[in-house]
């Protein structure tokens, strides 16, 4: 099922961009003791930034081609973006959140900014797919796992320069990636398990997408 009304789709995508920017802004405001480079080294913020850039580009392309009937572009990359932000939602809410606490000038767990980047924006991106994407067009979806894998490589390179994350008090932002604390072999194991779980998420997502591809299109 998808809604083919291009104007509803465009408005919703622009809302994702505006709310995403607002969420990043509030997160920065809530963390005055955290530098920009550190702030943008978290998977959460990078995945939100990816969504903002992608949906801004998508919206501009829709506006340029507003007379076209079909406004489904870059299905595979959009799928990768959706999975990337859903990982943020799942990992934060079900793995990290129970162990987190407020740190003055660094993190406000229950702030509006934190809610936007970890919950509201990921759900908006998911609903954009549900409401407006033509279903059944994905191919080579396993390649979507490369985005979180590249993030792990980035974090390892960053750690080599000795930069410490203020909240974690470690060179690594998340405990399951902390080589200093758990050793390289344990972290490699954690990454392998993470990749397998992400691949499972991807294939569940693609399976549901194929099931939805036979549903009715709503024109209005």
C-alpha positions in Angstrom: 0.0 0.0 0.0 1.1 3.5 -0.7 -0.5 7.0 -1.1 0.3 8.4 -4.5 -0.5 12.0 -3.7 2.7 13.8 -4.4 1.8 16.9 -2.4 1.2 14.9 0.8 4.4 13.1 0.2 6.4 16.3 -0.4 5.0 18.0 2.7 5.8 15.0 4.9 9.4 14.8 3.6 9.9 18.5 4.2 8.6 18.0 7.7 11.3 15.3 8.2 13.9 17.8 7.1 12.7 20.6 9.4 12.1 18.4 12.5 15.5 16.7 11.9 17.3 20.0 11.8 15.4 21.1 14.9 16.3 17.9 16.7 20.0 18.2 15.9 19.9 21.9 17.0 18.3 21.0 20.3 20.7 18.2 20.9 23.6 20.6 20.4 21.9 23.1 22.8 21.5 20.4 25.4 25.2 19.5 25.2 27.3 22.8 25.5 30.3 20.9 26.9 30.4 18.6 23.8 32.3 19.8 20.7 30.9 19.6 17.2 33.3 16.9 16.1 32.4 14.8 19.1 28.7 15.4 18.7 28.8 14.4 15.0 30.8 11.3 15.8 27.8 9.5 17.4 25.9 7.1 15.2 22.7 8.8 16.3 23.6 12.2 15.0 25.2 10.9 11.8 22.2 8.8 11.0 19.9 11.8 11.6 22.2 14.0 9.5 22.0 11.4 6.7 18.2 11.5 6.8 18.2 15.3 6.7 20.5 15.5 3.7 18.7 12.6 1.8 15.2 13.9 2.4 16.2 17.5 1.5 17.7 16.2 -1.8 14.6 14.1 -2.3 12.2 17.0 -1.7 14.2 19.3 -4.1 14.0 16.5 -6.8 10.3 16.2 -6.2 9.8 20.0 -6.6 11.8 20.1 -9.8 9.9 17.1 -11.2 6.5 18.1 -9.7 4.6 17.5 -12.9 5.6 13.8 -13.0 3.2 11.2 -11.8 5.8 8.9 -10.2 7.8 10.3 -7.4 9.6 7.2 -6.1 13.3 7.8 -6.5 16.4 5.9 -5.4 14.5 3.1 -3.8 17.6 1.1 -2.7 19.4 4.0 -1.1 16.2 5.2 0.6 15.8 1.7 2.0 19.4 1.9 3.3 18.7 5.3 4.9 15.5 3.8 6.5 17.4 0.9 8.0 20.2 3.1 9.2 17.9 5.3 11.2 15.9 2.3 12.5 19.1 1.0 13.9 19.4 4.2 15.9 15.8 3.7 17.2 16.3 0.1 18.1 19.8 0.3 19.7 19.0 3.4 21.7 15.6 2.4 23.1 16.2 -1.3 23.7 20.0 -1.5 24.5 21.4 1.8 25.6 18.5 3.7 27.2 18.2 1.5 30.3 21.8 2.2 31.3 21.9 6.0 30.5 21.5 9.0 32.8 21.6 12.7 32.7 25.0 14.5 32.7 24.8 18.3 33.1 26.0 20.1 30.0 26.5 16.8 28.2 23.3 14.7 28.0 19.6 15.3 28.9 17.9 11.9 28.5 14.3 13.1 28.5 14.9 16.3 26.5 12.8 17.1 23.4 16.0 17.0 21.3 16.9 13.5 22.5 13.4 12.4 21.8 13.4 13.7 18.3 16.8 12.2 17.2 16.1 8.8 18.8 12.4 8.3 18.4 10.4 10.9 16.4 12.6 11.2 13.3 13.2 7.4 13.0 9.5 6.8 13.2 8.7 9.6 10.7 11.2 8.0 8.2 9.5 4.6 8.7 6.1 6.1 8.2 7.3 7.9 5.0 8.2 4.5 3.6 4.8 2.9 4.7 2.7 5.8 3.4 4.4 7.0 0.2 6.9 4.4 -1.2 6.0 2.0 -4.0 6.7 -1.4 -2.6 8.6 -4.4 -4.0 11.4 -2.6 -5.7 14.5 -3.4 -3.5 17.5 -5.3 -4.8 20.8 -6.2 -3.2 19.5 -5.0 0.1 22.3 -6.8 2.0 24.6 -3.9 0.9 22.7 -1.7 3.3 24.8 -3.2 6.1 27.8 -1.2 4.7 26.6 2.0 6.3 26.9 0.8 9.9 30.0 -1.1 9.0 31.7 2.1 7.7 30.7 3.8 11.0 32.6 1.2 13.0 35.6 1.7 10.8 35.3 5.5 11.3 35.1 5.0 15.1 38.3 2.9 15.1 40.2 5.5 13.1 38.9 8.2 15.4 40.0 6.3 18.4 43.6 6.1 17.1 43.9 9.8 17.5 43.0 9.5 21.2 39.8 11.6 21.2 37.7 10.8 24.3 33.9 10.9 24.3 32.7 13.2 27.1 29.7 11.1 28.0 31.2 7.7 27.8 34.6 8.8 29.2 36.2 6.5 26.6 37.7 6.7 23.1 34.6 4.7 21.9 31.0 6.1 22.1 29.2 2.8 22.8 30.2 0.2 25.4 30.0 -2.8 22.9 32.6 -1.1 20.7 35.0 -0.3 23.5 38.2 -2.1 22.5 40.1 -0.5 25.5 37.6 -2.0 27.9 36.8 -5.4 26.4 39.6 -6.1 23.9 39.8 -6.4 20.2 38.5 -10.0 20.0 35.4 -9.3 22.1 34.6 -6.2 20.1 35.1 -8.1 16.8 32.6 -10.7 18.1 30.2 -7.9 19.1 30.5 -6.4 15.6 29.9 -9.7 13.9 26.8 -10.4 16.0 25.6 -6.8 15.2 26.1 -7.3 11.5 24.1 -10.6 11.6 21.3 -8.9 13.5 21.3 -5.9 11.1 21.1 -8.4 8.1 18.2 -10.1 9.8 16.5 -6.7 10.3 17.1 -5.9 6.6 15.6 -9.2 5.4 12.6 -8.9 7.7 12.1 -5.4 6.2 12.4 -6.6 2.6 10.1 -9.5 3.3 7.4 -7.2 4.7 8.0 -4.9 1.7 7.3 -7.7 -0.7 4.1 -8.6 1.2 2.9 -5.0 1.1 3.7 -4.7 -2.7 0.4 -6.4 -3.5 -1.8 -4.0 -1.5 -4.0 -1.3 -2.9 -2.7 2.1 -4.0 -4.4 5.1 -2.5 -4.6 8.0 -4.9 -5.8 10.6 -2.4 
